[in-house]
Every structure is written in structure tokens, then in C-alpha cells.
């Protein structure tokens, strides 16, 4: 998130201030596999798989 705030400031946009007492949380461990963009596109394109 801090990189987004820096991006806003560099371009002259008003960005919210992050309170000094905040801290960055560690990302929780996850067993969810990471998929590439191409793999996701292939899954979405499959006609036999319905999103609902």
C-alpha cells in the first residue's frame, strides 16, 4: 500500500496519510495454489465450467 501512496504523491494526487501507529501485517500462510494469468484465462474460457 505504501507504494501506491508514493505513486499518488509523485503524480500530484492527494493521498491519505497512514497513521504512524500502523504496522504492516505479515501475509498469512495459505495452501491455495498460485495460478498464472494464462492458466486463469484457460479456466475462464472453458465452456463446461459454469461460474455459478
PDB file of N, H, CA, C and O in Angstrom:
ATOM      1  N   UNK A   1       0.820  -1.188   0.000  1.00  0.00           N
ATOM      2  CA  UNK A   1       0.000   0.000   0.000  1.00  0.00           C
ATOM      3  C   UNK A   1       0.860   1.246   0.000  1.00  0.00           C
ATOM      4  O   UNK A   1       0.482   2.253  -0.599  1.00  0.00           O
ATOM      5  N   UNK A   2       1.996   1.205   0.649  1.00  0.00           N
ATOM      6  H   UNK A   2       2.303   0.387   1.135  1.00  0.00           H
ATOM      7  CA  UNK A   2       2.830   2.394   0.694  1.00  0.00           C
ATOM      8  C   UNK A   2       3.322   2.777  -0.690  1.00  0.00           C
ATOM      9  O   UNK A   2       3.494   3.965  -0.966  1.00  0.00           O
ATOM     10  N   UNK A   3       3.554   1.811  -1.570  1.00  0.00           N
ATOM     11  H   UNK A   3       3.415   0.846  -1.346  1.00  0.00           H
ATOM     12  CA  UNK A   3       3.980   2.153  -2.914  1.00  0.00           C
ATOM     13  C   UNK A   3       2.868   2.877  -3.661  1.00  0.00           C
ATOM     14  O   UNK A   3       3.148   3.759  -4.473  1.00  0.00           O
ATOM     15  N   UNK A   4       1.625   2.525  -3.405  1.00  0.00           N
ATOM     16  H   UNK A   4       1.397   1.809  -2.746  1.00  0.00           H
ATOM     17  CA  UNK A   4       0.501   3.217  -4.034  1.00  0.00           C
ATOM     18  C   UNK A   4       0.428   4.656  -3.542  1.00  0.00           C
ATOM     19  O   UNK A   4       0.188   5.567  -4.333  1.00  0.00           O
ATOM     20  N   UNK A   5       0.631   4.871  -2.257  1.00  0.00           N
ATOM     21  H   UNK A   5       0.827   4.130  -1.614  1.00  0.00           H
ATOM     22  CA  UNK A   5       0.607   6.229  -1.722  1.00  0.00           C
ATOM     23  C   UNK A   5       1.734   7.062  -2.327  1.00  0.00           C
ATOM     24  O   UNK A   5       1.530   8.229  -2.661  1.00  0.00           O
ATOM     25  N   UNK A   6       2.909   6.479  -2.469  1.00  0.00           N
ATOM     26  H   UNK A   6       3.075   5.531  -2.197  1.00  0.00           H
ATOM     27  CA  UNK A   6       4.024   7.175  -3.097  1.00  0.00           C
ATOM     28  C   UNK A   6       3.731   7.520  -4.545  1.00  0.00           C
ATOM     29  O   UNK A   6       4.070   8.608  -5.011  1.00  0.00           O
ATOM     30  N   UNK A   7       3.095   6.585  -5.263  1.00  0.00           N
ATOM     31  H   UNK A   7       2.820   5.702  -4.884  1.00  0.00           H
ATOM     32  CA  UNK A   7       2.718   6.813  -6.652  1.00  0.00           C
ATOM     33  C   UNK A   7       1.779   8.004  -6.745  1.00  0.00           C
ATOM     34  O   UNK A   7       1.936   8.848  -7.627  1.00  0.00           O
ATOM     35  N   UNK A   8       0.810   8.083  -5.852  1.00  0.00           N
ATOM     36  H   UNK A   8       0.682   7.398  -5.135  1.00  0.00           H
ATOM     37  CA  UNK A   8      -0.133   9.208  -5.843  1.00  0.00           C
ATOM     38  C   UNK A   8       0.601  10.524  -5.613  1.00  0.00           C
ATOM     39  O   UNK A   8       0.378  11.500  -6.330  1.00  0.00           O
ATOM     40  N   UNK A   9       1.466  10.547  -4.623  1.00  0.00           N
ATOM     41  H   UNK A   9       1.647   9.754  -4.041  1.00  0.00           H
ATOM     42  CA  UNK A   9       2.188  11.782  -4.294  1.00  0.00           C
ATOM     43  C   UNK A   9       3.095  12.224  -5.432  1.00  0.00           C
ATOM     44  O   UNK A   9       3.176  13.418  -5.723  1.00  0.00           O
ATOM     45  N   UNK A  10       3.784  11.282  -6.084  1.00  0.00           N
ATOM     46  H   UNK A  10       3.718  10.312  -5.847  1.00  0.00           H
ATOM     47  CA  UNK A  10       4.676  11.613  -7.193  1.00  0.00           C
ATOM     48  C   UNK A  10       3.927  12.271  -8.341  1.00  0.00           C
ATOM     49  O   UNK A  10       4.492  13.089  -9.066  1.00  0.00           O
ATOM     50  N   UNK A  11       2.681  11.925  -8.506  1.00  0.00           N
ATOM     51  H   UNK A  11       2.221  11.260  -7.917  1.00  0.00           H
ATOM     52  CA  UNK A  11       1.889  12.465  -9.607  1.00  0.00           C
ATOM     53  C   UNK A  11       1.020  13.650  -9.186  1.00  0.00           C
ATOM     54  O   UNK A  11       0.182  14.115  -9.959  1.00  0.00           O
ATOM     55  N   UNK A  12       1.215  14.127  -7.988  1.00  0.00           N
ATOM     56  H   UNK A  12       1.895  13.750  -7.359  1.00  0.00           H
ATOM     57  CA  UNK A  12       0.498  15.313  -7.538  1.00  0.00           C
ATOM     58  C   UNK A  12      -0.907  15.058  -7.027  1.00  0.00           C
ATOM     59  O   UNK A  12      -1.667  16.002  -6.812  1.00  0.00           O
ATOM     60  N   UNK A  13      -1.267  13.796  -6.830  1.00  0.00           N
ATOM     61  H   UNK A  13      -0.650  13.028  -7.005  1.00  0.00           H
ATOM     62  CA  UNK A  13      -2.593  13.482  -6.296  1.00  0.00           C
ATOM     63  C   UNK A  13      -2.547  13.530  -4.771  1.00  0.00           C
ATOM     64  O   UNK A  13      -1.527  13.218  -4.157  1.00  0.00           O
ATOM     65  N   UNK A  14      -3.642  13.916  -4.186  1.00  0.00           N
ATOM     66  H   UNK A  14      -4.471  14.169  -4.685  1.00  0.00           H
ATOM     67  CA  UNK A  14      -3.709  13.875  -2.729  1.00  0.00           C
ATOM     68  C   UNK A  14      -3.918  12.434  -2.293  1.00  0.00           C
ATOM     69  O   UNK A  14      -4.834  11.757  -2.757  1.00  0.00           O
ATOM     70  N   UNK A  15      -3.075  11.988  -1.416  1.00  0.00           N
ATOM     71  H   UNK A  15      -2.331  12.539  -1.039  1.00  0.00           H
ATOM     72  CA  UNK A  15      -3.173  10.618  -0.916  1.00  0.00           C
ATOM     73  C   UNK A  15      -3.414  10.672   0.585  1.00  0.00           C
ATOM     74  O   UNK A  15      -2.899  11.567   1.256  1.00  0.00           O
ATOM     75  N   UNK A  16      -4.180   9.739   1.124  1.00  0.00           N
ATOM     76  H   UNK A  16      -4.598   9.012   0.579  1.00  0.00           H
ATOM     77  CA  UNK A  16      -4.403   9.736   2.572  1.00  0.00           C
ATOM     78  C   UNK A  16      -3.108   9.454   3.322  1.00  0.00           C
ATOM     79  O   UNK A  16      -2.230   8.747   2.828  1.00  0.00           O
ATOM     80  N   UNK A  17      -3.005  10.000   4.486  1.00  0.00           N
ATOM     81  H   UNK A  17      -3.718  10.575   4.888  1.00  0.00           H
ATOM     82  CA  UNK A  17      -1.848   9.755   5.337  1.00  0.00           C
ATOM     83  C   UNK A  17      -2.065   8.472   6.132  1.00  0.00           C
ATOM     84  O   UNK A  17      -3.158   8.225   6.641  1.00  0.00           O
ATOM     85  N   UNK A  18      -1.040   7.678   6.233  1.00  0.00           N
ATOM     86  H   UNK A  18      -0.151   7.879   5.820  1.00  0.00           H
ATOM     87  CA  UNK A  18      -1.100   6.454   7.030  1.00  0.00           C
ATOM     88  C   UNK A  18      -0.680   6.824   8.446  1.00  0.00           C
ATOM     89  O   UNK A  18       0.402   7.376   8.641  1.00  0.00           O
ATOM     90  N   UNK A  19      -1.517   6.529   9.438  1.00  0.00           N
ATOM     91  H   UNK A  19      -2.396   6.080   9.280  1.00  0.00           H
ATOM     92  CA  UNK A  19      -1.150   6.870  10.824  1.00  0.00           C
ATOM     93  C   UNK A  19       0.173   6.214  11.226  1.00  0.00           C
ATOM     94  O   UNK A  19       0.474   5.094  10.813  1.00  0.00           O
ATOM     95  N   UNK A  20       0.951   6.923  12.029  1.00  0.00           N
ATOM     96  H   UNK A  20       0.707   7.833  12.364  1.00  0.00           H
ATOM     97  CA  UNK A  20       2.269   6.433  12.442  1.00  0.00           C
ATOM     98  C   UNK A  20       2.177   5.152  13.264  1.00  0.00           C
ATOM     99  O   UNK A  20       3.129   4.373  13.282  1.00  0.00           O
ATOM    100  N   UNK A  21       1.055   4.915  13.944  1.00  0.00           N
ATOM    101  H   UNK A  21       0.281   5.548  13.928  1.00  0.00           H
ATOM    102  CA  UNK A  21       0.943   3.744  14.809  1.00  0.00           C
ATOM    103  C   UNK A  21       0.621   2.470  14.044  1.00  0.00           C
ATOM    104  O   UNK A  21       0.596   1.391  14.636  1.00  0.00           O
ATOM    105  N   UNK A  22       0.371   2.570  12.730  1.00  0.00           N
ATOM    106  H   UNK A  22       0.391   3.446  12.249  1.00  0.00           H
ATOM    107  CA  UNK A  22       0.052   1.364  11.963  1.00  0.00           C
ATOM    108  C   UNK A  22       1.313   0.553  11.688  1.00  0.00           C
ATOM    109  O   UNK A  22       2.425   1.081  11.692  1.00  0.00           O
ATOM    110  N   UNK A  23       1.118  -0.720  11.453  1.00  0.00           N
ATOM    111  H   UNK A  23       0.215  -1.149  11.449  1.00  0.00           H
ATOM    112  CA  UNK A  23       2.236  -1.582  11.096  1.00  0.00           C
ATOM    113  C   UNK A  23       1.799  -2.510   9.982  1.00  0.00           C
ATOM    114  O   UNK A  23       0.615  -2.821   9.847  1.00  0.00           O
ATOM    115  N   UNK A  24       2.749  -2.947   9.193  1.00  0.00           N
ATOM    116  H   UNK A  24       3.710  -2.695   9.302  1.00  0.00           H
ATOM    117  CA  UNK A  24       2.445  -3.853   8.098  1.00  0.00           C
ATOM    118  C   UNK A  24       2.277  -5.257   8.645  1.00  0.00           C
ATOM    119  O   UNK A  24       3.134  -5.757   9.374  1.00  0.00           O
ATOM    120  N   UNK A  25       1.181  -5.884   8.294  1.00  0.00           N
ATOM    121  H   UNK A  25       0.484  -5.478   7.702  1.00  0.00           H
ATOM    122  CA  UNK A  25       0.914  -7.238   8.745  1.00  0.00           C
ATOM    123  C   UNK A  25       1.600  -8.239   7.830  1.00  0.00           C
ATOM    124  O   UNK A  25       1.752  -7.999   6.633  1.00  0.00           O
ATOM    125  N   UNK A  26       2.000  -9.333   8.388  1.00  0.00           N
ATOM    126  H   UNK A  26       1.876  -9.528   9.361  1.00  0.00           H
ATOM    127  CA  UNK A  26       2.582 -10.390   7.570  1.00  0.00           C
ATOM    128  C   UNK A  26       1.475 -11.117   6.826  1.00  0.00           C
ATOM    129  O   UNK A  26       0.350 -11.226   7.314  1.00  0.00           O
ATOM    130  N   UNK A  27       1.800 -11.607   5.657  1.00  0.00           N
ATOM    131  H   UNK A  27       2.714 -11.518   5.260  1.00  0.00           H
ATOM    132  CA  UNK A  27       0.834 -12.346   4.857  1.00  0.00           C
ATOM    133  C   UNK A  27       0.634 -13.710   5.491  1.00  0.00           C
ATOM    134  O   UNK A  27       1.608 -14.415   5.755  1.00  0.00           O
ATOM    135  N   UNK A  28      -0.627 -14.100   5.744  1.00  0.00           N
ATOM    136  H   UNK A  28      -1.418 -13.528   5.529  1.00  0.00           H
ATOM    137  CA  UNK A  28      -0.853 -15.412   6.360  1.00  0.00           C
ATOM    138  C   UNK A  28      -0.469 -16.534   5.398  1.00  0.00           C
ATOM    139  O   UNK A  28      -0.547 -16.385   4.179  1.00  0.00           O
ATOM    140  N   UNK A  29      -0.057 -17.645   5.971  1.00  0.00           N
ATOM    141  H   UNK A  29       0.007 -17.766   6.961  1.00  0.00           H
ATOM    142  CA  UNK A  29       0.249 -18.820   5.156  1.00  0.00           C
ATOM    143  C   UNK A  29      -1.027 -19.314   4.486  1.00  0.00           C
ATOM    144  O   UNK A  29      -2.109 -19.252   5.071  1.00  0.00           O
ATOM    145  N   UNK A  30      -0.900 -19.788   3.296  1.00  0.00           N
ATOM    146  H   UNK A  30      -0.021 -19.838   2.820  1.00  0.00           H
ATOM    147  CA  UNK A  30      -2.063 -20.256   2.562  1.00  0.00           C
ATOM    148  C   UNK A  30      -1.705 -21.515   1.781  1.00  0.00           C
ATOM    149  O   UNK A  30      -0.597 -21.640   1.258  1.00  0.00           O
ATOM    150  N   UNK A  31      -2.641 -22.434   1.708  1.00  0.00           N
ATOM    151  H   UNK A  31      -3.540 -22.333   2.133  1.00  0.00           H
ATOM    152  CA  UNK A  31      -2.461 -23.640   0.907  1.00  0.00           C
ATOM    153  C   UNK A  31      -3.039 -23.462  -0.494  1.00  0.00           C
ATOM    154  O   UNK A  31      -2.998 -24.386  -1.307  1.00  0.00           O
ATOM    155  N   UNK A  32      -3.575 -22.282  -0.777  1.00  0.00           N
ATOM    156  H   UNK A  32      -3.609 -21.531  -0.117  1.00  0.00           H
ATOM    157  CA  UNK A  32      -4.169 -22.016  -2.077  1.00  0.00           C
ATOM    158  C   UNK A  32      -3.057 -21.917  -3.121  1.00  0.00           C
ATOM    159  O   UNK A  32      -2.133 -21.119  -2.964  1.00  0.00           O
ATOM    160  N   UNK A  33      -3.136 -22.714  -4.175  1.00  0.00           N
ATOM    161  H   UNK A  33      -3.887 -23.362  -4.303  1.00  0.00           H
ATOM    162  CA  UNK A  33      -2.080 -22.654  -5.197  1.00  0.00           C
ATOM    163  C   UNK A  33      -2.162 -21.355  -5.998  1.00  0.00           C
ATOM    164  O   UNK A  33      -3.249 -20.830  -6.240  1.00  0.00           O
ATOM    165  N   UNK A  34      -1.021 -20.855  -6.399  1.00  0.00           N
ATOM    166  H   UNK A  34      -0.138 -21.281  -6.203  1.00  0.00           H
ATOM    167  CA  UNK A  34      -0.956 -19.654  -7.225  1.00  0.00           C
ATOM    168  C   UNK A  34      -1.074 -20.086  -8.679  1.00  0.00           C
ATOM    169  O   UNK A  34      -0.385 -21.007  -9.118  1.00  0.00           O
ATOM    170  N   UNK A  35      -1.944 -19.423  -9.421  1.00  0.00           N
ATOM    171  H   UNK A  35      -2.504 -18.674  -9.064  1.00  0.00           H
ATOM    172  CA  UNK A  35      -2.156 -19.750 -10.829  1.00  0.00           C
ATOM    173  C   UNK A  35      -1.631 -18.608 -11.694  1.00  0.00           C
ATOM    174  O   UNK A  35      -1.730 -17.441 -11.315  1.00  0.00           O
ATOM    175  N   UNK A  36      -1.084 -18.941 -12.835  1.00  0.00           N
ATOM    176  H   UNK A  36      -1.004 -19.889 -13.143  1.00  0.00           H
ATOM    177  CA  UNK A  36      -0.623 -17.911 -13.767  1.00  0.00           C
ATOM    178  C   UNK A  36      -1.834 -17.276 -14.440  1.00  0.00           C
ATOM    179  O   UNK A  36      -2.932 -17.832 -14.433  1.00  0.00           O
ATOM    180  N   UNK A  37      -1.611 -16.110 -15.015  1.00  0.00           N
ATOM    181  H   UNK A  37      -0.719 -15.658 -15.021  1.00  0.00           H
ATOM    182  CA  UNK A  37      -2.695 -15.423 -15.730  1.00  0.00           C
ATOM    183  C   UNK A  37      -3.193 -16.293 -16.893  1.00  0.00           C
ATOM    184  O   UNK A  37      -4.395 -16.358 -17.153  1.00  0.00           O
ATOM    185  N   UNK A  38      -2.271 -16.955 -17.584  1.00  0.00           N
ATOM    186  H   UNK A  38      -1.295 -16.902 -17.373  1.00  0.00           H
ATOM    187  CA  UNK A  38      -2.659 -17.820 -18.704  1.00  0.00           C
ATOM    188  C   UNK A  38      -3.525 -18.983 -18.219  1.00  0.00           C
ATOM    189  O   UNK A  38      -4.498 -19.349 -18.877  1.00  0.00           O
ATOM    190  N   UNK A  39      -3.172 -19.563 -17.070  1.00  0.00           N
ATOM    191  H   UNK A  39      -2.381 -19.266 -16.536  1.00  0.00           H
ATOM    192  CA  UNK A  39      -3.966 -20.678 -16.535  1.00  0.00           C
ATOM    193  C   UNK A  39      -5.369 -20.205 -16.148  1.00  0.00           C
ATOM    194  O   UNK A  39      -6.350 -20.914 -16.372  1.00  0.00           O
ATOM    195  N   UNK A  40      -5.459 -19.027 -15.578  1.00  0.00           N
ATOM    196  H   UNK A  40      -4.663 -18.451 -15.396  1.00  0.00           H
ATOM    197  CA  UNK A  40      -6.773 -18.483 -15.206  1.00  0.00           C
ATOM    198  C   UNK A  40      -7.595 -18.215 -16.457  1.00  0.00           C
ATOM    199  O   UNK A  40      -8.785 -18.530 -16.492  1.00  0.00           O
ATOM    200  N   UNK A  41      -6.976 -17.634 -17.489  1.00  0.00           N
ATOM    201  H   UNK A  41      -6.010 -17.378 -17.460  1.00  0.00           H
ATOM    202  CA  UNK A  41      -7.684 -17.384 -18.744  1.00  0.00           C
ATOM    203  C   UNK A  41      -8.202 -18.682 -19.362  1.00  0.00           C
ATOM    204  O   UNK A  41      -9.318 -18.725 -19.880  1.00  0.00           O
ATOM    205  N   UNK A  42      -7.380 -19.751 -19.305  1.00  0.00           N
ATOM    206  H   UNK A  42      -6.474 -19.716 -18.885  1.00  0.00           H
ATOM    207  CA  UNK A  42      -7.830 -21.047 -19.838  1.00  0.00           C
ATOM    208  C   UNK A  42      -9.022 -21.577 -19.048  1.00  0.00           C
ATOM    209  O   UNK A  42      -9.964 -22.109 -19.634  1.00  0.00           O
ATOM    210  N   UNK A  43      -8.990 -21.437 -17.730  1.00  0.00           N
ATOM    211  H   UNK A  43      -8.224 -21.005 -17.254  1.00  0.00           H
ATOM    212  CA  UNK A  43     -10.108 -21.923 -16.908  1.00  0.00           C
ATOM    213  C   UNK A  43     -11.379 -21.138 -17.189  1.00  0.00           C
ATOM    214  O   UNK A  43     -12.464 -21.714 -17.276  1.00  0.00           O
ATOM    215  N   UNK A  44     -11.247 -19.837 -17.330  1.00  0.00           N
ATOM    216  H   UNK A  44     -10.366 -19.370 -17.260  1.00  0.00           H
ATOM    217  CA  UNK A  44     -12.421 -18.996 -17.596  1.00  0.00           C
ATOM    218  C   UNK A  44     -13.018 -19.323 -18.956  1.00  0.00           C
ATOM    219  O   UNK A  44     -14.237 -19.284 -19.126  1.00  0.00           O
ATOM    220  N   UNK A  45     -12.168 -19.645 -19.925  1.00  0.00           N
ATOM    221  H   UNK A  45     -11.178 -19.676 -19.787  1.00  0.00           H
ATOM    222  CA  UNK A  45     -12.639 -19.901 -21.286  1.00  0.00           C
ATOM    223  C   UNK A  45     -13.334 -21.249 -21.439  1.00  0.00           C
ATOM    224  O   UNK A  45     -14.006 -21.479 -22.445  1.00  0.00           O
ATOM    225  N   UNK A  46     -13.190 -22.133 -20.478  1.00  0.00           N
ATOM    226  H   UNK A  46     -12.644 -21.946 -19.661  1.00  0.00           H
ATOM    227  CA  UNK A  46     -13.807 -23.462 -20.593  1.00  0.00           C
ATOM    228  C   UNK A  46     -15.325 -23.353 -20.532  1.00  0.00           C
ATOM    229  O   UNK A  46     -15.884 -22.798 -19.587  1.00  0.00           O
ATOM    230  N   UNK A  47     -15.967 -23.881 -21.536  1.00  0.00           N
ATOM    231  H   UNK A  47     -15.512 -24.332 -22.303  1.00  0.00           H
ATOM    232  CA  UNK A  47     -17.433 -23.790 -21.626  1.00  0.00           C
ATOM    233  C   UNK A  47     -18.146 -24.753 -20.682  1.00  0.00           C
ATOM    234  O   UNK A  47     -19.278 -24.492 -20.277  1.00  0.00           O
ATOM    235  N   UNK A  48     -17.503 -25.855 -20.329  1.00  0.00           N
ATOM    236  H   UNK A  48     -16.582 -26.067 -20.659  1.00  0.00           H
ATOM    237  CA  UNK A  48     -18.179 -26.833 -19.469  1.00  0.00           C
ATOM    238  C   UNK A  48     -18.143 -26.435 -17.990  1.00  0.00           C
ATOM    239  O   UNK A  48     -18.782 -27.081 -17.159  1.00  0.00           O
ATOM    240  N   UNK A  49     -17.407 -25.387 -17.665  1.00  0.00           N
ATOM    241  H   UNK A  49     -16.889 -24.863 -18.340  1.00  0.00           H
ATOM    242  CA  UNK A  49     -17.342 -24.913 -16.283  1.00  0.00           C
ATOM    243  C   UNK A  49     -18.201 -23.663 -16.170  1.00  0.00           C
ATOM    244  O   UNK A  49     -17.952 -22.667 -16.849  1.00  0.00           O
ATOM    245  N   UNK A  50     -19.210 -23.717 -15.313  1.00  0.00           N
ATOM    246  H   UNK A  50     -19.413 -24.527 -14.761  1.00  0.00           H
ATOM    247  CA  UNK A  50     -20.113 -22.585 -15.143  1.00  0.00           C
ATOM    248  C   UNK A  50     -19.731 -21.812 -13.884  1.00  0.00           C
ATOM    249  O   UNK A  50     -19.460 -22.425 -12.852  1.00  0.00           O
ATOM    250  N   UNK A  51     -19.703 -20.478 -13.944  1.00  0.00           N
ATOM    251  H   UNK A  51     -19.923 -19.980 -14.782  1.00  0.00           H
ATOM    252  CA  UNK A  51     -19.279 -19.697 -12.775  1.00  0.00           C
ATOM    253  C   UNK A  51     -20.242 -19.749 -11.609  1.00  0.00           C
ATOM    254  O   UNK A  51     -19.849 -19.461 -10.479  1.00  0.00           O
ATOM    255  N   UNK A  52     -21.490 -20.107 -11.851  1.00  0.00           N
ATOM    256  H   UNK A  52     -21.809 -20.341 -12.770  1.00  0.00           H
ATOM    257  CA  UNK A  52     -22.483 -20.117 -10.762  1.00  0.00           C
ATOM    258  C   UNK A  52     -22.961 -21.511 -10.456  1.00  0.00           C
ATOM    259  O   UNK A  52     -23.794 -21.697  -9.569  1.00  0.00           O
TER     260      UNK A  52
END
